[in-house]
Amino acid sequence: MASIPTPAAAHGATMMPGSRTYLCYLDLIANSGTQMPANPACAAAVRQGGTGPLYNWFAVLDSNAGGRTTGYIPDGTLCSGGNRGPFNFAAYNAVRSDWPKTHLTSGANIELRHSNWAHHPGRFDVYITKNGWSPSRAVAWGDLERISSVTNPPQRGGVGSEGGHYYWNVQLPNRSGQHVMFVHWIRSDSQENFFSCSDIVFDGGNGQVTYGDGQTLSAEQIAEADEAARASAASTAHAGHDAHAGHDAHAGHAGHYAHAGHAGSEHARAGAGYWDQVTAALRDVHADLFSRLS
């Protein structure tokens, strides 16, 4: 049976610590009956931009960024990659303190993970907001300190495998309170770049995620939810369906598009009924997991 890319298994966003779009996506799936996340910030983003961006949580991208930063991506739009991608992620720049948060320890050495569903060579630049930054203001380039840069990091699990990801160690700086981690993936085989913002709290945590609605999941539970969703979607796929078809396809819910990973980020229409089936499987798995793990 062919293994397919799903909304929970595509390149483009950080999974540990979870990006805003990734954690809001998990929240959306946990509340699939209403199609409205429980977290207030995630819910506000859905009311502003709909659910489409979350079903394409991995697609915060700019096909022509070419590694550019200050002067190209305006301050206050970093979490949406400057609003130049195929989906509208503008709502995820919102200035508020109640986004889902990953709890970490100041000065710790953590393993950062980024999905490797579609392999591309390139560099990952990791930034964190400086001391004195407050969630009461938008993230600007001047607020950021680069703490890590790695080119072609190792992979675990193999390209396209369930649970496969890039990984590398990042030494966290001394911080306290709420901060934002910004990850900029600069492909070396095209001008396409990917962006993600992860909200973190330095309070002695070890990867736990809180949603602000009384729900707390450990890092292991987040990983379990993601892995189970991928496995379910793969088993839902009919035999012989080759989602790659000679290039890297990324499943999208809104409009049932597959995001082609080649230069130019062209979008090819996939069979609507097929992706409806995959999306339904993802919703069922995540809803069941969150009901058991919360």
Backbone torsions as a table, in degrees:
resi	resn	phi	psi	omega
1	MET	NA	133.0	-175.9
2	ALA	-69.4	142.4	174.2
3	SER	-92.7	130.6	-172.2
4	ILE	-117.7	153.6	171.9
5	PRO	-74.3	142.1	-179.8
6	THR	-129.3	170.0	177.3
7	PRO	-58.6	-15.6	178.5
8	ALA	-103.7	12.7	-175.9
9	ALA	-151.1	69.4	179.0
10	ALA	-146.7	158.1	-177.5
11	HIS	-74.3	158.4	172.4
12	GLY	128.2	-14.5	-178.0
13	ALA	-147.3	152.2	-178.9
14	THR	-77.5	138.4	-178.3
15	MET	-109.5	-20.1	173.5
16	MET	-145.2	109.7	-3.4
17	PRO	-72.8	143.8	-172.1
18	GLY	-61.8	136.0	177.5
19	SER	-72.3	165.0	177.9
20	ARG	-56.8	-46.2	-176.7
21	THR	-67.9	-37.5	-179.2
22	TYR	-67.4	-48.5	-178.2
23	LEU	-70.3	-34.4	175.0
24	CYS	-67.5	-34.0	175.8
25	TYR	-62.1	-46.3	178.4
26	LEU	-61.0	-37.8	178.1
27	ASP	-65.6	-40.9	177.8
28	LEU	-61.0	-45.3	-179.0
29	ILE	-64.7	-36.3	178.8
30	ALA	-65.7	-21.1	179.4
31	ASN	-120.5	44.6	-173.6
32	SER	-64.4	-24.5	-179.1
33	GLY	-63.3	-36.4	179.5
34	THR	-100.3	-13.2	-174.8
35	GLN	54.6	38.4	178.4
36	MET	-142.4	116.7	179.4
37	PRO	-59.3	154.5	177.7
38	ALA	-79.9	-33.6	179.9
39	ASN	-62.7	132.3	-175.8
40	PRO	-60.5	-40.7	-179.4
41	ALA	-67.5	-43.3	178.2
42	CYS	-62.9	-41.5	-179.7
43	ALA	-63.5	-41.3	178.7
44	ALA	-63.5	-38.3	178.8
45	ALA	-65.2	-39.4	178.1
46	VAL	-67.1	-40.4	178.0
47	ARG	-62.6	-32.9	-179.6
48	GLN	-79.7	-44.0	-171.6
49	GLY	-119.8	2.9	-179.3
50	GLY	80.9	-179.9	-178.3
51	THR	-87.0	-15.6	-177.0
52	GLY	-51.8	-48.1	179.6
53	PRO	-58.5	-34.4	-178.9
54	LEU	-73.3	-34.1	175.3
55	TYR	-72.3	-7.2	173.0
56	ASN	-123.9	42.2	-172.4
57	TRP	-58.1	-23.2	-176.9
58	PHE	-84.2	-5.3	-167.6
59	ALA	-104.3	34.0	172.3
60	VAL	-80.2	94.2	-168.5
61	LEU	-143.8	164.5	171.5
62	ASP	-138.7	117.3	-175.2
63	SER	-69.9	-14.7	-175.2
64	ASN	-123.7	17.4	-174.4
65	ALA	-66.4	-41.1	175.7
66	GLY	57.3	32.6	177.3
67	GLY	83.8	1.9	-178.0
68	ARG	-73.1	149.1	-176.3
69	THR	-131.6	-103.4	-179.2
70	THR	-58.9	134.0	179.9
71	GLY	89.5	-13.9	177.6
72	TYR	-111.9	-52.2	175.2
73	ILE	-93.8	113.8	-175.1
74	PRO	-63.9	146.5	172.0
75	ASP	-53.8	143.8	179.6
76	GLY	86.2	-4.9	179.3
77	THR	-124.1	15.4	-175.7
78	LEU	-63.2	-36.4	-175.5
79	CYS	-73.2	-10.7	174.6
80	SER	-114.4	10.9	178.7
81	GLY	64.0	28.0	179.1
82	GLY	83.9	7.5	176.7
83	ASN	62.5	36.5	-179.5
84	ARG	-112.0	7.1	-176.9
85	GLY	-89.0	-177.9	-177.7
86	PRO	-75.5	-14.8	-179.7
87	PHE	-123.5	152.8	-174.6
88	ASN	-90.0	99.1	179.3
89	PHE	-102.0	16.9	-175.7
90	ALA	-56.7	-34.0	-177.5
91	ALA	-62.9	-20.9	-175.9
92	TYR	-86.0	6.5	169.1
93	ASN	-93.1	-1.9	-171.6
94	ALA	-54.7	137.3	178.7
95	VAL	-84.8	103.8	178.6
96	ARG	-162.3	158.8	-173.1
97	SER	-103.4	6.0	-172.9
98	ASP	-112.5	24.0	170.8
99	TRP	-64.3	155.2	173.0
100	PRO	-55.3	140.4	-172.7
101	LYS	-125.3	144.0	171.8
102	THR	-102.6	130.7	-175.4
103	HIS	-95.1	124.3	-176.3
104	LEU	-133.0	173.0	-178.4
105	THR	-110.5	130.4	178.5
106	SER	-57.0	133.1	177.5
107	GLY	79.5	-1.4	-177.3
108	ALA	-74.6	159.3	172.9
109	ASN	-101.3	116.4	-176.6
110	ILE	-115.4	159.8	173.1
111	GLU	-97.6	111.4	176.9
112	LEU	-83.9	137.9	-176.6
113	ARG	-126.4	138.6	-178.3
114	HIS	-139.7	127.9	-174.9
115	SER	-55.2	140.6	179.0
116	ASN	-117.3	30.6	-176.9
117	TRP	-52.5	-45.0	174.7
118	ALA	-116.9	118.1	-175.6
119	HIS	-79.4	131.7	172.1
120	HIS	-138.3	137.0	174.8
121	PRO	-71.9	153.2	177.9
122	GLY	157.4	-172.3	-174.8
123	ARG	-117.3	139.7	174.4
124	PHE	-108.1	119.3	174.0
125	ASP	-104.1	127.2	-177.5
126	VAL	-113.4	126.5	179.9
127	TYR	-120.7	158.9	171.7
128	ILE	-141.0	148.7	-179.7
129	THR	-65.7	147.9	-176.1
130	LYS	-77.5	162.8	171.5
131	ASN	-56.7	137.0	-178.4
132	GLY	99.1	-16.0	176.1
133	TRP	-68.1	148.0	-179.9
134	SER	-129.4	141.7	176.6
135	PRO	-66.5	-0.2	176.8
136	SER	-83.4	0.3	175.5
137	ARG	-135.3	154.5	-177.7
138	ALA	-66.5	155.0	178.4
139	VAL	-76.2	126.2	177.9
140	ALA	-122.1	160.3	-178.9
141	TRP	-58.2	-36.7	-179.7
142	GLY	-68.1	-14.4	178.7
143	ASP	-84.0	-11.1	-168.0
144	LEU	-101.8	145.3	171.6
145	GLU	-121.5	125.5	178.4
146	ARG	-77.2	126.5	-176.3
147	ILE	-114.1	-10.2	-178.4
148	SER	-160.4	145.3	173.0
149	SER	-146.7	125.1	-177.3
150	VAL	-137.7	138.8	179.5
151	THR	-110.1	130.1	179.0
152	ASN	47.6	62.4	-179.5
153	PRO	-66.0	162.7	179.5
154	PRO	-67.2	164.4	-179.7
155	GLN	-124.0	150.2	178.4
156	ARG	-125.0	131.2	177.1
157	GLY	95.6	-13.7	177.6
158	GLY	86.9	145.8	179.8
159	VAL	-61.7	128.8	177.3
160	GLY	81.6	-1.1	-179.7
161	SER	-83.9	160.5	177.4
162	GLU	-67.7	122.8	179.2
163	GLY	85.2	1.3	179.7
164	GLY	-67.1	145.7	-179.8
165	HIS	-162.3	156.0	165.4
166	TYR	-73.4	152.2	176.3
167	TYR	-152.9	147.5	174.2
168	TRP	-162.9	157.3	-179.1
169	ASN	-85.6	140.0	177.8
170	VAL	-127.7	125.5	175.9
171	GLN	-85.5	114.9	-179.4
172	LEU	-75.7	143.3	177.4
173	PRO	-78.8	175.2	176.6
174	ASN	-77.5	116.1	-179.1
175	ARG	-144.3	163.4	172.4
176	SER	-142.0	153.0	178.2
177	GLY	75.8	-158.2	-175.0
178	GLN	-84.3	140.2	177.2
179	HIS	-147.7	173.5	176.3
180	VAL	-124.2	132.7	170.4
181	MET	-99.3	128.4	-179.5
182	PHE	-115.5	125.6	-179.2
183	VAL	-117.2	128.3	-178.3
184	HIS	-119.0	112.0	179.0
185	TRP	-97.4	117.5	-176.6
186	ILE	-108.6	103.4	179.5
187	ARG	-67.4	142.1	178.0
188	SER	-98.1	-5.7	-179.9
189	ASP	-104.2	2.1	175.7
190	SER	-163.9	178.8	178.4
191	GLN	-86.1	-3.3	-176.0
192	GLU	-71.6	133.5	176.4
193	ASN	-126.5	153.4	177.8
194	PHE	-123.2	152.2	-173.2
195	PHE	-137.8	149.1	173.5
196	SER	-155.6	146.3	174.8
197	CYS	-116.7	128.3	177.3
198	SER	-118.3	126.9	178.7
199	ASP	-87.9	126.1	-176.6
200	ILE	-130.5	156.0	175.8
201	VAL	-126.4	126.8	176.5
202	PHE	-90.8	98.8	-176.9
203	ASP	-143.7	22.4	-179.4
204	GLY	87.1	10.5	-178.0
205	GLY	-76.9	172.1	-176.8
206	ASN	-133.8	43.1	176.3
207	GLY	98.5	3.9	176.9
208	GLN	-65.4	150.7	179.9
209	VAL	-119.5	129.7	174.2
210	THR	-115.9	141.8	-177.0
211	TYR	-104.4	-2.4	178.8
212	GLY	79.5	7.5	179.7
213	ASP	-122.5	22.3	-179.5
214	GLY	89.0	-2.2	-177.8
215	GLN	-100.1	128.6	176.9
216	THR	-127.7	130.2	176.7
217	LEU	-120.7	140.2	175.2
218	SER	-75.0	165.2	177.1
219	ALA	-59.4	-36.8	-179.9
220	GLU	-66.8	-37.6	179.6
221	GLN	-69.6	-37.2	175.3
222	ILE	-61.5	-44.7	179.6
223	ALA	-64.1	-38.9	179.6
224	GLU	-64.5	-42.2	179.3
225	ALA	-61.5	-43.2	-179.3
226	ASP	-66.1	-45.6	-177.8
227	GLU	-64.2	-41.0	-179.8
228	ALA	-65.8	-37.2	179.0
229	ALA	-65.1	-40.8	178.6
230	ARG	-63.6	-44.7	-178.2
231	ALA	-63.4	-39.7	179.5
232	SER	-65.0	-43.5	-179.9
233	ALA	-64.3	-38.0	179.7
234	ALA	-64.6	-40.5	-179.2
235	SER	-70.9	-22.9	178.6
236	THR	-74.5	-28.1	-177.1
237	ALA	-64.4	139.2	177.8
238	HIS	-76.3	150.5	-176.9
239	ALA	-60.5	139.0	175.5
240	GLY	88.8	-7.4	178.6
241	HIS	-77.7	115.1	-177.6
242	ASP	-102.8	100.7	-175.7
243	ALA	-70.6	-22.6	-179.0
244	HIS	-74.9	-44.0	176.7
245	ALA	46.3	42.9	175.8
246	GLY	87.7	-4.9	175.3
247	HIS	-151.8	172.3	-175.3
248	ASP	-81.7	110.0	179.4
249	ALA	-102.3	139.8	-179.7
250	HIS	-122.8	120.3	-173.7
251	ALA	-69.1	133.8	175.4
252	GLY	-124.7	139.6	-179.7
253	HIS	-79.7	-50.0	-175.1
254	ALA	-64.3	117.9	-179.1
255	GLY	74.4	-0.4	-179.4
256	HIS	53.7	51.5	178.5
257	TYR	-96.6	151.6	169.4
258	ALA	-109.2	123.1	-178.7
259	HIS	-82.1	115.2	-179.2
260	ALA	-77.9	130.0	-174.5
261	GLY	-82.7	4.1	179.3
262	HIS	-82.0	169.4	-176.8
263	ALA	-56.2	138.1	-179.9
264	GLY	99.2	-14.8	176.8
265	SER	50.0	49.9	177.5
266	GLU	-68.9	153.4	-177.3
267	HIS	-120.4	122.3	-179.5
268	ALA	-107.2	138.6	-178.7
269	ARG	-76.4	130.8	176.7
270	ALA	-100.0	167.7	179.2
271	GLY	-64.4	121.1	-174.4
272	ALA	-61.0	-43.7	-178.9
273	GLY	-62.6	-37.8	-179.9
274	TYR	-63.0	-49.4	-177.4
275	TRP	-72.7	-28.2	172.0
276	ASP	-58.9	-41.3	-179.2
277	GLN	-65.4	-43.4	179.1
278	VAL	-63.8	-46.0	-178.7
279	THR	-61.6	-40.9	178.9
280	ALA	-61.8	-40.0	178.7
281	ALA	-63.8	-42.2	178.5
282	LEU	-61.6	-44.3	-179.3
283	ARG	-60.6	-45.8	-177.5
284	ASP	-62.4	-44.3	-177.7
285	VAL	-64.8	-48.1	-178.3
286	HIS	-65.1	-40.7	179.6
287	ALA	-61.3	-41.8	179.4
288	ASP	-66.1	-43.6	-178.7
289	LEU	-64.1	-44.2	-178.1
290	PHE	-67.4	-32.2	178.1
291	SER	-68.5	-30.1	-179.8
292	ARG	-86.7	-30.5	-172.6
293	LEU	-93.6	-21.3	-175.3
294	SER	-77.1	NA	NA
